Structures are given as C-alpha cells and as structure tokens.
Amino acid sequence: MTSVYTNSLVIGLTAALAIACGGKDDDTGSDEMDRILPAELQESDMARSPFEGTPEGVGLIEFLNAESTTYEVLDHEVPLDRRAAGNLIAHRDGGDRQWGTSDDDIYSDVDEVDRVRFVGPKTLDRLVYFASKDGWVPGADDILGVYDGVSFTVNQAEATLYVANTLDADALDFDLQLDARAVESIVEARPIDTVDHLSRLYYVGGSALQTLRDHNLDVKD
C-alpha cells in the first residue's frame, strides 16, 4: 500500500511552508544553511518538512524534547544555524536554561517549533533528516501516538486512514455503526491526512477511533 504519510507530506508542503511565520526572521535566505545542507537533501526533490501528526512530525517533537538534544547537538551534529539552535533550546528549557525543571516549555506540535525565531523550512528539513537518521521517527510497528485514549502504531494509523477515506457513508453508518454526525464529519473532511486530523473532527472521539482502527478491512496495495 502506498504510504498515506508519504502522500500527506508532499501535499502538506505548501501548508508547512506557509506557517513558516511570515514576518519573523527565518532561514529562507541563509547562506550558512545552504553550505551545511546534507548531500542527500541537496539531491532530493522530496519535501521533508514535517506535517503535523506524521511519523516525521512525531519524531521531530520527540527529538527536540529529549534531554540528550543539546545546543551542541543542534549546532554541530544536525547542524543548524547557531541562532536557530540557541533559540530552540532556550524555548524548550525556559528561563533557567536547564532541562527538566518547572519552567520548561517543551514542544507540543510542529507549529510551535516553526514559530521559533530563525526556524524556517530549511531548519525543519535538517531536523527531520537528522531525527530520522538517528532513530527518533517511529517505524511501522512503533507507536505513533495516543488520540482520545486510543493508541495507534504507524501501520494501524495508515490502515485507519484508508478506512476513513474510502468507505462510503452507508458503510461507516450501518456496517461500522458510527454516530451519523461522526460519519458526516468524516465524509466532509476527506481527504483526511493523519489520525491527528481525524481525531479533531466533530463527533469523532475515542469510540469512533477505536472502531475505525479495529475494522477488519483488507488493505490493498
């Protein structure tokens, strides 16, 4: 089966770039960032800017919130523009500049990362590339996340999205016995890119998510 997330990353690139905070200093004109661009990213036409709720987006947040992710890691190993690296760590660690204390402001979503000064699409590309290479991005059988109390692996999320995007309204209503209001929300929202997106729809709560996840549908390539 073609990955829903691969498609959603490409579809979501415009949105990811659009939220790169027009009006703030970002990395779009940084010569330093061009010089340190990894060869794999230079040669690739595929967008890696993380779309919220994808494995890449989840891995990015896990990586940035980890104690092992220090200014030195971001500055030298990723590597990022030093201003972006410093601002990312300062935002996360709070006023005392110490990880794991009461004033920490850990990242909750990709938007929050993107709003940090001197963070733009190039920085996001490098962060996702490094997080993936370093093992932070969840794989097929790893937990992607818990939504309204329902846990999803990456594979389960892809299968769930296939069901939500392909079953007609009658099948969702009568075969799966979802609330009619949830069915209407799902049909109107298509295409649904991520389980995070699905979970935010009107009348789609934990019960509907579990029903969609557990539906025994043969997923075709």
N, C-alpha and C positions, 0 to 999 in steps of 0.2 A: 504494500500500500504506500502511495506517495505520502510523505510526512505532511500532516496538516501544518506543523510548525514551520517547516521549510517554506511552504507557500505563504504562511502568515508573516514571516519575516520579510519576504520580498514585498508583499502587499503593504506591510506596515512601515516600510522605509520612509515613505513620504511623511507619515504621521510622526515617526521618530525624529526626523529632521525638523519638522515644523515646530516641535516642542523644544527645540534646541535653543529656546529662550531668546527670541529676537529682542534686541535692546540691551542684552548683557554681553560682557566680554566672553567670547568663546574661542574655540581653537580653529575656526574655519580658515584663518589666514596665517597660521603659524608655520613659518619656515622650519623651525626646530622640529615640529611634529612630522613634517614631511621627511626630514632627514632620518628620523628614527622609525619610520614606518617599516614593519617587518616585511620581508620579501614576499611572503605568502599573501599578505594583504595588498601589496603593490600589484601583484599579478592577478588578483581575483576581482571579478566583476560582481560577486555576490555580496549583498549588504549583510553585515554582521551586527548592525545597530540593534540592540535588544528590544523586542516587542514585549510589552508587559504580559506576564503570565506564561511566556515560553520557557523552555529549559534554559535558554541563554540568559533571559532576564532573571530567572531564579538563581542561576549560578553567579551572575554578576552581584546580586544583593548578598548572597552568602559569602562571597569572596571579600567584598568591601567591609562587611561587618565582622570579619574574623580578627581575632587578636593578632594572628600572625601577619596580617596585612598592615604593614607599617609604611611610613613615608619613604623609607629606603627602598622597600619593595616596589612601590608605585613609581618612584623616581628612577631607579636603576634597573629593575628587573622587567617591568612591564614593557618599555619605560614610557612615562608620561612627561609632559611639560611640568617643570617643578612647581609652577604656580597651581596647576590643576591638582597635582599630588598633594601639595600642602593644604589646599582648601578642602579636598575630600577628607583628609584625616582630621583637620580641625573641626569640620562639621560633625563628624562621627564622634569624636572624643570630647567635645564640649569645652567649656572654659578652662577646666583644669588640665587639659591636654593629656589626660590619662584614660586609657581604655578600661572599660568595665566599672566605671564609677557612676554615681547617681545623676550626673549631669550629661551623660552620653545622649546623643541624638542619632541613634542607629538608623540606617536607611530602611525604609519600608517598601519602596517601589522605585521603578526606573525613573519616573518623573522627578522624584526627589533628588536623585543623582544628577539628572540632567540640568536641574536648576542651580547647581553649584557653579560659582563663577570660574571661568576658564575651562569648563567642561562643555564640549560640543560633540558633534558626530565622530570626529577623528578619535577623541578620547574614549568614547563609548566603544568604538571598533576595537581599539587596543585592549581595553579592559575585558571585553568579551573574548577576544582572541586568547589572552593570557589565562583567563578563568577557565576556558575550555581546555587549553593545553595542560593546565595544572590540576585538572580533575574536579573542578567545582561545579561544572554543568552536569545535572543529573542525566543518566543514561536510561535506556528503555525500561528497565525493571526497577529503577530508583524512584523514590517518592518525589513527585513534582511539587505537591502541596496538599494542604487540607482546606477544603472550601465548605463552609457551613457544616463543619463537623465530619465531612466525607473525605477520606483520603484517596488520592489518585497517584498511581505511577505514571510515568510518561506514556507507556503503552495504553494504559487504561484511559488516559486523557484523550489520546488520539482516537481510540475506538468510540468513546463517548461523544466526541465532536462529530464523528462520522454519522452516528445515530441521530444526533440533534440536527444535523444539517441535511439529512437525506430522507428520513421518514416523513411521510405526509401527515397532515393534521389529524386525519382519522386514525392512523396507526398510533400516533402519540396519545390521542384521546382515548380510544377504545381498547387498543392492544396493550399499551403501557399504563393506561388508566391515570394519566396525569391530569391535574386540575385544568379545566378548559382555559382558565386565564393564563396558566403557565404555557399551555400549547400555543395560544395566541402570541404571547411574548416571544417564544422561540421562533415561530414561523416569521414574524415580522422582523426579527433581528438578524436573520440569515443574510450573508454567511457569518457564522459565529467562529471567531478565530481561536479562542482559548477557553479553558474551563473557568478561568477568572472572569472572562466576559460573560460566559453562560451563567455563572453563579450570581451575577449582579442584575440579571433580568428580573423584571416584575413577576412575582409569584413563583419564581424558581428558587426553592430552598433546598434544605438537606434531603428531604424525602424525594423530590424530583431528581436531584443529582444522583442519589443512590440508585434509583430506578433506571436512569439512563446509563449509569456505569455498569450495572449488573445485567442489562438487557443482553440476552444471548443471541447476538446477531453475528453472522459470518461476515467478517470484514474482507472485502475483495480488494485485490491489487488494482 
